[in-house]
């Protein structure tokens, strides 16, 4: 009989039969892991669309109450609800101690995630979930000492004054000091444990394993972060990791791009409507049934409408810094032939440049 794990993987993922068999064998260990860790344990796989993950295997602990009243097997998980899962899928690294929201109970939990590989390919993640109240602990004295210990490190007088998060790493690539901005940033990202002693692979992407001094940008479920790792030559720390939060900046850039697109579309629609009104007014002005004064007034109105349309068209086509003189002259030539010169006269106007 086909298992629920295989059925879900075949329907919602692009995993091969061998990869699915590997997950099935791994899933047999979940009940023991759930009891040993006293946590709900799941295996999630990325869907074919890549926009979400799906629960393909689950196990509830028998030693402590579960976070879920019913099974969530087959439930789609959105990245914004589980940033630890999103981080591990994007970076293919473990993520420990990050807040999340359980669905459908809408209960706060804490997740630790391990990536699962088959022949070098990331095929899923193993998730441990505990209640947030049980997992959270008051900040130990070591965390405050680690912030104060930065005073013995390089940049001691500077790091507390920086808006960017600054973390100092020792020879074992563990955090040995940090500034208050680093604490605030990782609390906003959902981390509950102390930064002191945290391994760097739970903080930065794998691309920053070396001190190349370049800036690396990483987009997670709820944050866009820019990392820069610099070598240090004195003191306890061997490297400084500077993290700049670009989330708000990227949000504003996206909103600005949407507003710019909407404004251009509005200008195009206004130009088309003005041209339509000008054509209707001109055709009415050429009606022999109208008196000469009325014809003159209608044609003048049509010319004004076309002038407005030409202005809008110029605004749409060119940037604020540059104006194409050739394009403006071409518009003047076209509208002069259409409106100011009688059609009976053969007049040709050439514009070049």
N, C-alpha and C positions, 0 to 999 in steps of 0.2 A: 504493500500500500504506500502510495506517495505521501511523503511527510508534508506538514504545513510549511516548513522552511523551504523545501524544494518548490512547492507550488507558488509561494510568494516570490521567490527569486526568479523563477521562470516567467512569471507574469509581469513583474515590475522592474526587474534589473536586467543588465546585460552580462551577467556572470555565466561562465561556462559550466558544463556538468561537473568537471573536476573541481572547480572552485566551490560549487554548491555542495558537493560531497564533503569537502574539507570543512565547510561551515556546519554541516550536519554532525560530523564527528566532534567538532568543537562544542556544539550545542548540547551534546550528551554530558558534558562536564559542568554545565551551568548550575544545576541544583546544588552540587557540592560547593561550587564557588559562592553561591548565594548564602549558604549556611556558614561557610568559613568567614566570609567578609561581613556577614550580617547586613546584607544590602540586596535590593532588587538588582538583578543582572539581566542585561539584554544584549542582543547582537543586532545592530542596525546596518543596513546596506543603502548605498546611494541609488536613487531611482534612475531610470533611463534618461529622464529630462534633466537631471542634475539639480533641480530646484528644491528637492526635499530628500529626506531619508525615510526608510520604512523599517519597522520592527519585524524581523524574520524569526527571532528566537527569544524566549524569555524564561525566567525562573524566579520564583519568589522564595524568600528565606522562611524556614520553619522555626528559627530560633527567635526572631523578632517580628513585630507586625510589619506587613508590607505597606508601601506607599500607595498601592492601588487596590481598589475594591474588586475590580474585574480584570479580565485579560485585555491587553492592548496589542496583542499579536496582529500584525497587518495594518497598524495605524501609521499614517503618514506624519512625519515630524518635520516642522518648519525650522529652518536654521535660526531664525530670530529667537525661538523659544529655548534652544539648547546651544549656546555659544561654544561649549566645550566640544560637542560633537562636530560642529562646523569647523572649529580650529583643527581638530585631529584629521578630518577629511581633507581639508585644504593643504595642511602642512605635512601630513603623514607622520605626526609625532604624538607622543602621549600628552595628555592634559589632565591635571590633577586639581581637585578642589575648586570647582567653578559652579556658581549658582545657576539654576535653571528652573523652568516651570513645568510641572508634570501635567500631562493631558490625559484624560479630560477633567481630572479633579481640580485643576488650576491651583495646585499646591506647590509651595516653594521647596525645592530639593537641592542637593549638592551632588554633582557628577564628577566622576573620574573616568577617563576614557583611554583605552589602549587600541592602537590600530592593529588590524589583522591583515597579514600579508600571505599571499600564495604565489610562490615562484617569483617573488620580487614585485608583485602587483598588489596594491591596496584594494582589498575586496570588501572590507567592512570594519566595524569598530566594536569593541567590547566595552560595555558601559556598566559601571557600578553606581547605584543611586541610593542615597541616604537622606533622611529628613533633614531639612536645613537646621532646625533647632538642635538636633543631636550632633550634627557635624560641626556647627559653629562653636567656637570657643572664644573667650575674651582674649584680646591681644596679649601675648605673654610679655614678660619684662624684657626678654631677649630682643623683641622687635624694637622697643624704644632704645635699647642699648645699641642695636645695629644702626639706627638712625644717628645716634650720638657718636658711634664709632667712626662714622664718616669723617668726623673731625680729624682723625689721625691719618686719613687718606688724602690723596691728591684732590685738588679742587675743593678742599674742605670749606673754605670761606665762600665759595661760589655756588655750589650745588643747592644749598637750601634756598637760595634766592632765585633759582631758575624756575620758569614755568614748566619746562620739559622735565620728564622723569629721568633721573640719573641713578643707575645701579652700578655698584662696584663688585667685580667678580674676582674670586681668589684663584689659586692655581688649579683647583679642582673644578673650576667653572661653576661655583656656587656663589650665591649672593652673600657678600660680607658687609655690605653697607649700602644705604640708599637715602634719598632725600624725601621730604614729605610729599612732593608731587608724585613720586613713584607709588607711595602708599595709596594716595587718593585715586590715581589712575587705575590701579589693579583692583581696588574696591569697586569702582564703577564698572569694571569689566566682569565682576562677579566672583573674583577670587576671595576665598575666606581665610586661607591659611596665612601665616606670617611669611613675609618675603625673605627674612633672614634664613640662610641655609638652603633656600629653594634652588634646585638645579636649573641651569640656564635653559635647558631644552623645554622647560615648562613656561618659558617667558618669551623667547625669541625664536624666529624661524631658523631652520637648519642652514640657510644661506649665510648666516652671520657667524658661523663657527670660527672663522678667522678674522683677525683685526685688519680688514682691508680698508677701513676708514671711509668706505662709500656708504651712501644712504640707500636703504632698502625699504620699500613700501609694501605693506601687507594689508589686505582687506579681509576682515573677519565678519562674523554675522552682524555685529553691532558697532564695530570700530574700524577705522582706517588708521594704521600706525606706521610711522616712519622710524626705522631703527638705524643707529650708527654706532659702531663698536670701535673704540680707540684703545691703543695699548698704553699701559702705564709702566713706568720703570722703577718706581720707588714705593715703599710702604707695603702694606699687606696685600693690596689689590694688584692684580696683573692686567686688568682691563676695565674700562668704563663703558657701560652701555647707555646710550642716550636715546630716549624714546619721545618722539613728538606726536601728539594726537592730532591727526588731520581730519577727524570725523566731521566737525562742523564746517571746515573749509570745503571739503568735498560735497557736503550737502548743499552749501550755498552755490557752489559751481554748478551742480545739477539743476537746482532751482533756476539759476540764471539762464542756463541753456534752454530750459523749458519755456521760460518767459520770453526769451529772444525768438524762439520758434513761433510761439503764439503771436507775438507782435508782428513778425513778418507775414504770417498768414492773415492777420487782420488788415494789414496794409494792402496786401494783394486783393482781398475781397473789396475793400473800399475803392481801390483803383478800378476794379472791374465794374462796380456799381456806378461810379462816376462816368465811366466811358459809356455805359449803357444809357444813362440819363442824358448825356451829351448827344448821343446818336438820336434818341427819341426827340429831343428838343430841336436838333438841326433839321430832322425830317419834317417836323411841324413848321419850322421857319421857312422851309422851301415850298410849303403848300401855297399854290396861287390864290386859294380862297382867302388867305389872311391878308390884311392891309399891310402896306409897306412899313409903317411904324412898328407893327406887331412882328413882322418878319425880322426887322433889324434887331428888335429887343430879344427875340428868341435865339437868333444866331449869336448875338453877343453873350447871352447866357450859356449857350453851348460852348463858346470859346473859353469862357471862364471855368466851366466844368472840366474841359480838356486840360486847361492849365493846372488845375488841382490834381488831375489824374497823372499828368506828367511829373509834377513835383513828388507825388507819392511813389511813382515808379522809380524816380531817381534815388529816393531815400532807400528803397528796397534793394536796388541793384548795386549801390556803392556803399562803402564804409564811411564812418564819420571822419576818418583821417584823409580820405582821397575822394575826389570828384572827377569824373571823366568828362572833360570838356567836349570831346568828340561825340559822346553819347548825348549830351545836352543839345549840341548843335543839330544832331540827327533828329531829335525829337522836335526841335523848333521847325526844321525843314518839313517834316511830315505833317505837322499840324497847320503850318502855313498853306501847304498844298490842299489840305482837307477843308479848311475853314475860311481863310482870308482871300484866296484867289478863286475867281469864278471858274467853274469846270469847263466853260467854253474856251477859255484861253489855254493855249499850250505853253506852259511855263515849266522849265526844268531847273531844279536847284541841285547842285552837286556839293557834297561835303566830303572833304578828304583830310587826311592827317595821320 
